[in-house]
Each structure stands twice: as structure tokens, then as C-alpha cells.
Amino acid sequence: MPAALLAHDLVRVHGDRIVLDGVFLTAAPGRRIGLIGENGAGKSTLLRLLAGVERPDAGSVERPADLGFGAQESPFPPDATLTDVLDDALRDAHAAVAAVDALAGRLPDRADEYAERLEWARDHDAWDADRRAELVLDGLGLAAIARDRPLGSLSGGQRSRVGLAALLVRRPDALLLDEPTNHLDDGATAFLEETLRALPGVVVLASHDRAFLDAVCTDVVDLDPAAGGPVRHGGNYSAYLAQRRAARERWEQRYAAEQDELGELRVAVAVTAREVAPGRPRGNEPKMFYGFKRGRVQSQVSRRVRNARRRLDELERDQVPRPPVPLRFDGTLGAAVSGPAAALRGIRVPGRLVLDALDVGATDRLLVTGANGSGKSTLLAVLAGHLGAHGTVHRRRGLRVGLLAQDVGLPDPDRTPREYYGEHPVPLRDLGLVHPRDVDRPVGVLSVGQRRRVELAVLVAAAPQLLLLDEPTNHLSPALCDELEDALGVSPGAVVVASHDRWLRRRWSGRELDLRPRTPPA
């Protein structure tokens, strides 16, 4: 039976920033745990600590001996071949089968050892390992690659899939995956989902792919700030969304109630003692009676003030922190134009795009889909006027067009988000896309996802009337993707989105344009 994976009170500090602070995690066999959170929340760091690639500054990890870690970078040298990778992945399965066969002839003297090796071989489906390797290569789109081809000659996406294939062939007792659906098409992602659901051991993964999280996970751990630290939610991504909304409401209500009580207590401590009866004129009471009454009132007031001070100290020490303003897409776009925003006729970009006609209305919501190479990015570049094409391209005169390209394009790494954003009516901090601590940091030290949010903030500030988004959910956290999609549905103006994101596609309520690769005429 595969062993559990346990993390106790993990702390990890990078420079002057605490990335993880007291994280506990219990992952039993059969549980598939998804790690989610904003860029920089510590997902990859936690995976590296669980894998033993990094050591925690405090805390400990108990892990199965048979553990596999799939980082975002390929672990194999460029001169290794696909045969080398498969031989390495199949080594333990072949050795287990050979050991079981050898020990079977030495029973009953080696019965305990035989039983142990037999159990391992059954758990890892060792007798079917070679057939499994062929199925995995086919499922991940690698079957056509020559087995003697050096990995250095493959694309980055192919090398990533080779690394993933090696782990799936091995079937370790604990499998840790960092963004495993990067570089996978829909078919390969569906194959990965089915394979992970069938594994008997522990699976812990970090992913931005909401549809993948929904299909695979039995639990979701949210590393974003919460009232009591990272929160584990039972169920898939859909269940997490419902639980997160309820938890956020409880946090906000508790914070508001505590702030009201703090205000009342501060008034009680600062004001009540000055408004007590001993300060009033004596009136007609006898002196002795007045003195007795004053002493009794002072005692009562003093007790109330002491109780209020004690409760105030306790609440100030243990109060729930303010719920952080969620990073969000504000939807502050330009107002819609009064007529069609753009119209295309007879568009030809040799080798890249063939499109007979497309009209984009003033308030259109258009989702552009299609396989890689079908021309999605090309179409957006033509609409934006960044790429010339044969045919007719008409944009309404004076139309403000904003394009979020697929690749992050902030050319000066020394400039800060504030400098890129400039002066606008809506301050950068209020927009909610860039964390306050990152506003004045050079963009060169920010993650790809953080730089992506800076680009989106700059784009929104320009108030485009035609917003073009090329794979907008790439590198963004699931929560921010949800908020972005919600905002696109209510923003004025026209929005055209090119995306392979299955979750976005399922929720889309506007028009759709499915591009299919075509060979343009000579």
C-alpha cells in the first residue's frame, strides 16, 4: 500500500519575504490535492519542499521513498534520447518482475521478501509497464518521435511532455506536478486527467488550469491569504469556488464585527471615565451620602473600564486581519462606439490566416478558438492593426484598440509597474491587478504572472473601445481568471478573446469563431 505524504509546520523565506509560514499538509494515498493561489503565493516552493529539492527554514516533511517530481523544466540532459528516458522510467518495474520470478523459486524461505516485492509490483502494475509506456507516449502526443532522437533537438513543449511521460510510466507512490498541463492540447490533457484519477498513490499538483483542477482533484489547498492561513477545501474546483465564497463572506463579517467592537471599546476606555458621576455637582444630597454614592459609582465605572481595557487588549492582540483586496480586473474600459467597431473582408495572411468575413459589433463578445497554428493570434494582430493582410480591414474612425499579446512584452526590466502605468484617473493600487508591495519594484524581478497583470493594468488604463485578448488566462491565478471573465461580461465596448482555456470556453456566453488551419491560395 502506498505511503502518505506529510508536511509539518513548513516555513520558507526568500530574501526578506516569508513565502510559506507554518504550512501543514496531509496527503493520503488516493487523494489528489490541487495547490492554487496568486503568483508568488508559494505553490512551486511548497512542491520543491515536499519533493526534497529545497530544505525548509523550519518544519519537516515525511515522504514515501518512491516519489516523483515533475518540475516545469525538463530534468534530462539534452544528449539523452527518448530510449534513455524510457529505460530509466521502466527500470524499477523490470527489476520488480525479475525479483518476483526469482524469489518464486525460493519459497518458503524467502516468503516475506517475495510478498513485499509482489505487493510493490502489483501496486505499480509492473507486468504491464511496457504496454503502459506505449500508451503514455501516444496519449501525450509523443509516439511519432524517433526513440534515438536527442532531447535537445525537441521543442520545449515536447521536452516537458517527455518528462511527464517518464513519471506516468513509473507510477511512483507520490507524484508531485508543477503546471503539468502546460504544452498539452485538449486530447493530451484528457489523457492526463484519466491517468491521474487511476493512480492509487498520492498526487499533489499546482495548476492554473481550472478545468483540469475540476476534473482531477479530490481536495484544493488555497495558498492565498485567509483568516487562518492556507485553507484546504474538500472536493474539486467547483466545490472550492462555492466554499471560497462562503469563507470570504464569513471573514468579512467577522472583521466588520470586530472593528465595530474595537471602536466601541476604545470609546468606552477613553471617554467613559471622563463622564462618570463624581465629576457632577453635589446638588442637595447630604455630604456623607454624596461621598458614599461617589465611591460606589467610581468603583462601578472603574470595573467597567478595566473590563473594557482587558477586552480591548485581547481583541487588538488576536483580531482577525483585514481581508485583502482581491486582485481583480476592474472592467474600466472605454464606452462602446455607436456603430460596428471593425469589419474584415477577404483576409489573407500567407501561411497563417484565411478568413472570408468577420464583423465585430460595438458591444460584441467574440471568442476565437482553434488548434495551434489556426491563426488566432494572427487574427487579433490584424484587428489591432499590428499586422498587414491582403483584403479589407475597416476599423471605425478614432476607435481605441487595446491588444494583450500572448507573450509578455515589458521591454525595460528596470522600470516599475507604477512607471509603466503612468498617470490615470484610477490609481494603479485601486485597480487591484498589482499587489501594493510590487508597485515600485522593477518588473524584471517580478514573475511572469505578475508582469502579465502589469500589462493588463496598462491596457485597461488606456480605456480601449475594442479590447483584444490573446490567451489572457495564461500565467494568471484561477481566482483572477474567474474575476477577469466576470468583468468581461459586463464591460462596455467590444471584446475579442482568443483562448484554448477549456474553463473559459465552457462559461462563454457570447459569439464564437472556430478557426481551422487552411492553406491559402498561392
N, C-alpha and C positions, 0 to 999 in steps of 0.2 A: 504494500500500500504506500503511495507517495506520501512524503512528509509535508508538514505545514511550513509556512514561511512566517517568521515572527520578527517584528521590529519594536524595540523598547525605547521610548523617550529619545528619539533621534534629534540631534542638534547639528546644524551645519552652517558655518559662517564663511562668507566670501568677502574678503576685504573688511569693510566696515558695515556690511549688510548681513543681517541674520536671514538666511534663506529658509531654513527649517528650524522650528523651535518646539521641541518636545512632541514629536510625531510618533504615535503608536499605530501599528498595523498588524492585524492577524489575518493571514490568508490560508484557509484550509484547502485541502485537495478538493477539486471540483468547483471552487469559487473562481470567478473571472472578474477581477477588480479593475475598473477604469479610473485613471487619475486625470482630473480635469482642473483647469484654473487658468488665470491670466498668464501671459508670457512673463517669465521671471518668478512665478509662484513656487517653483521648486520641483516640478514634475520629473524632469530629466535627472536632477540632482538626487531625488529620492530613489529613482531606479538604479542609479550608479551606486548608491549606498547599499541598497538591497542586494545588488549583484556582487558587492565587494570590490568594485573598481575604484571607489573612493572610500576613505575612512571617515566616520562621523567625528565631529568635535566632542560629542558626548552621546551616550546611548550605545545600544548594541543591536546586532542582527543575528538571529538563528535561521540558517538557511539549509535546505536539502543539499546533500553533496552533489547531486545531479541537477545542476542549474544551468539554464541557457539564457544569455542576454543578447538581445538584438538592438544594438545602438543604431543611430541614424547613419553612421558611417560604416562602410564595409570593413570587417576585421581581417580580410585576407590580403596577402601581398599581391601586387599587380602581376607577378610572373606565375602565380598559381593558376591552374586550369580548373575547369568545371569537374573533371575527373578527380583532381586532388581534393576538391571540396566535398564531393560525394563520398569518396573513400574515407575521409575523416569523419563525416557525419554517420556513416554506416559501421564504423569500426566497433563500437560497443555492442551493437546488435549482432554483428557477425561473431564477436567474441563470446557473447552470451549463448548463442545457439551452439557453438562449438563446445563450450564448457558443459552445457546440459547434456549433450550427446556423450561427452567423455565421462561425466560423472554417473550417467545412467548405467554404465557397465561396472561401476564400483560400489553399487548399493549392496547391503545396507550400511557399509562402513562410512560412507560419505553422505548419509541421508540428509543431515541438516544443511550441508553446503549445497546439495542438489536442490532441496526445497527453496533455498534462498535464491539461487540463480534462476530456477524455474519461475518463481514469482516475478523477478525483475523482467525476465524475457516476456512473460505474459503481459505485464503492465505496459511494456514498451512495444508490444506487438512485433517482436524481433523476427519471427519467421516470415513476416510479410514486409520486411523493411525494404527489400529491393524493389518490389512492386510499388510500395508507397513512394519511393524516390521518383519513379517514373510519373506517378500521378501528381506529385507535388510540382515537378518541373512543368508538366503540361498545364496544371491549374494556375501556375503563376506566369505562364506565357514564356517559358524558357526552353521548351522542348526542341525548338529548332536550332539552338546554339550548339555548335560543334563541341564535343566533350574535351578536345585538346586545345581549345581556344584560350589564350591567356586572359585573365580577368581584366588586365589593364587595357585591353582593346575594346572592352564593352563600355556602354554608356553608364553614367552614374546611376540611372534608374535600374538598369539591368544588374549592375553590381549589388545594389541594395536588395533586389529580389533574390539574387543568388544567396546572400547572407540569410535572408528569411527562409529560403528553401532548406538550407542546411539545418536550421533549428527545427523546422517542421518534420524533417526526415528523422532527426534524433529523438524527438518526443521526450524531452527532459522532464523530470518530476516538477520543476518550477520553471516557468517561461516568462521572462521579462522583455517587453517590447516597447520601443520608443518610436511613436508615429509609424506603425507598421504599414498603414495604407498609402503612405507617400509612394508615388510612382506605380500605383496599381490602378488598372482600369476596373470597370464595374464587374466584369467576369472574374478577374483575379481576386477582387475584394470579397465577392460572394463565396469563392472557394476558401479564402482565409477564414471567413466567418464560420463556415461549416466545419472546417478543420479544428478551430479553437474550441467550438462548442463540444466536440467529441473527445477532447483531451481529458484524461482522468486527473491530472495534477493541477497545480496552482498556475494561474495566469494573472499577471499584473501588467497593465499596459497604460501608456499615456497616448492620447489621441485627440485631435481636433475634429475628427470625423464623427459627426453626431449620429448619422445613420448606422455606422459601424458600432459605436457605443451602444446604441439601442438594440442592435441585433445580437451582440455578444455578451454584454456584461450582466452579471448577477448582482453586482454592487458598484456604486460610484462613490469615489472619495473626492470631495471638493476642497482643493488647497487654497482657495481664495479666502480672504478674511471673513471670519464668522464670530459670533459672540463667544463661543467656547473653543475656538481653534478649528483645525480641519474637521470636516463633518463627513461621516460615512452614511450613505443612503442605500437602503436595500432596494434592489430592482435595477432595471435598465435606465437608459437616459430619459425616456418619457416619464418614468416614475420619479426620477431625480428632479425633473422640472417642477412637477407638482409639489414635491416635498420642499424644494428650494423656495418656491413662492410662499408657502405656508411658514417656513422658518424665518424668512425675511420679514414677513408681517409681524411675527411674534417678537423678533429682535427690535423692530422699530417701535412696537407698542411698549415693550419693556423699557427701552431707552427713554421714550417720551414720558412714561410714568415716573421713572427715576429722576428725570430732570425736573419735573413738576415738584416732586417731593423734596429734592435738593433746594429748590427755590424757596419752598415754604419753610424748611428747616433753617435756612440762612436768615430769613426774616425773623423767625422765632428767636434765634440766638442773638441777633444784632439789635432787634427792636423791642422785644417783649420786656426785657429787663429795664428798659428806659420808660416803659409805660405802666409800671406797677403802681399799686395803691399808695405805698409810703410817700410818694412824691406829691400827693394831693394835699390840699389844705385840711386841717384837722376838723373844721366845722364846729358843731355844738357837742361832740362826744366828750365825755369826761376824759381827762388826760390819761388815767390808768387804763381805761378801756381802749382808748386810741392806741396806746403803746402795745397792748396785748394783740389788738387786731393787726397792727402793722407788722409785728413779729410773725404772726401766723401767715399773713399774705406773703411776706418776704420768704418764708420757708417754702410755701407752695410754689411761688414763682421760681425760686432757686432750684427746686427739684425739677420743674418743667424745663428750665433752661439747661440743667445738667443732662436730662434725658435727651433733649433735642441735640445738644452738643455731641453726646455719645453716638446717637443715630447718624448725625451728620458726618462724624469722623469715620464711622463704619461704612457709610454709603460712598463717601469720597474715595475711600481706600479700595472698595470692591465693586464700584459701579460698572455696569456694562459699557463697553466703549461705544462711541458713536458709530452707527452703521456707515461704512464707506460709501461715498457717492459712486454708483456703478459706472464703469466706463461704458459709454453709450454713443450711439450715432444720433445726433440731435435732430436731424432732418431739416436743418435750416437751409433749404435750397431756394433758388430764385423762383419767383412766381411763374406760373405757366404762361406761355405765349398764347396769343389769341387764335392762332391757326396752326396748321401742321408744322412740326418742328423740322422735319427733314424728309426728303424723298429721294430714293435711288432707283435708277433705271438702267438695265443692261450693263451691270457692273462686271468687269473682268480684271482680275489681277493675276497675270500669268503664273500658273503653277500653284496658286494659293487660294483663289476665290472666284466662283462663278455664281452670280445672283441676278435673276431677271428683274425683280422689282421688290421694293420694300418701302412702305410708308410708316413714319413714326409720328403719331399724333401728339398734340400738345401735352396731354396727360397720360400718355401710353405707359404701360408696364410690359416690357418685352423681355422674355427670357430666351437667350440664344444657346442652343445645345448642339452637340455633335462630337464625334470622335476627335482625338488629337489629329491635327492636320486638315480638319474640315474647313478651317477659315474663320473661326470665331474671333480670334484676336485681330485678324486682318480686317474683318467687317467693322469692328469697333474703331480701328485706326482710320479707316476710310470715313466713317461717320464723323470722327473728330477732326478730319482734315489733315491728319498727320501722315497720310499715305495717299499717293495719287493712284487713280484707277481709270481704266477705259470705261466709258459710259457717262451717265449724267448723275451728278451729285448736287442736290439742291438743299441748302440749309436756309432757314428763314433769316432775313437780313437782321444783323445785330444779335443773333442768337448766341447766348453764352453757353459754351460747351465745356464740360469737365470730364477728363478721362483718367481713371485709375488704372494704370497699366499692370500687367501681371507681375512684372519684375519691379522690385523696389528701386526707385530712382532718386535718391537724395545724394547728389554728387559730392558735396563738401562734407566730409566726416567731422570737421571741426565746428560746424555751425550747430546751434542748439535748436530744439523744436520751437522755442519762442522766436528765434531769429527767422526760421523758415516761415512761421505763421504770420509774422508781421503784425500790423495794427488793424484790428477789425472790431466792429461793434460788439461781437460776442467774444469775450476774453477766452484765450486758449484753455485756461483752467476750468472755465464754466462749461466748455463744450463736452468735457467728460471723456475724451478719447485718449488723452495723455495724462498719466499719473502726475500729480503735483511734484513728486520728487524727481521726475525726469524732465521737467520743463526747461531747465537750464543746464542739462547735461549734453555734451557733444553727441550727436546722433551716431557717431562711429562706435560708441561704447554700448549702444542700445541693441537689443535683439532684433532679428528680422521682423518679428511680430510688432514690436514697439515702433520700429521705423515705419511699418505699414500703417499704423494708427496715425503717425505724424502726417503721412501723405494724405490720408483720408481727411484729417482735420484741415489741412491746407486746401484741399479740394472743396470741402463744404464751405469754407470761408469765402470762396470766390462766388458763391451763390449761383451755380450753373442752372440754366433752364433745361438743358439736356445733359443728364448725368449718365456716363458710360463707365461701367464697372467690369473689369476683366478679372475673373476668378477672385472676387472680393473677399471670400471667406478664407482664402489661403493665409496661413500664419496667424489667424485670429482665434481667440479662445471661443469655445462653444457659446458661452453666455453673451459675448459681444456679437457673435454671428446672429444669435436669436434677436437681439435688440436692433441690429442693423436691418434685418429682414422686416421686422415690425415697422421700423421707421420708413423703409422704402414704400410700404403700402399706403402711407398717409402723406408722404411728401408731395408738395405741388410740383409741377413740371413733369418732364418725361424722363423715364429711367429705362436704360437698356443694360441688361446683365448677361454676361457670358460666363457659364459655370458648369462644372462637372459635379458639383456638390449635390449628392443624392437627397439629403435632407431639405436643402433649399428647393430643389426641383419638386419634391413631393408637396411642399407647402405653397408653391407658387400659384397665384390666382389670376395672373394676367395672361397676355398672349404668349405663345411660344413659337419659335422658329427653329426647326431642326435642320442644321446644315449637314449635307453629306458630301464627302470629297468627290469632286468631278474634275476630269481632265479638260481644261479649257481648250477651245479650238486654236489651232496654230495661226 
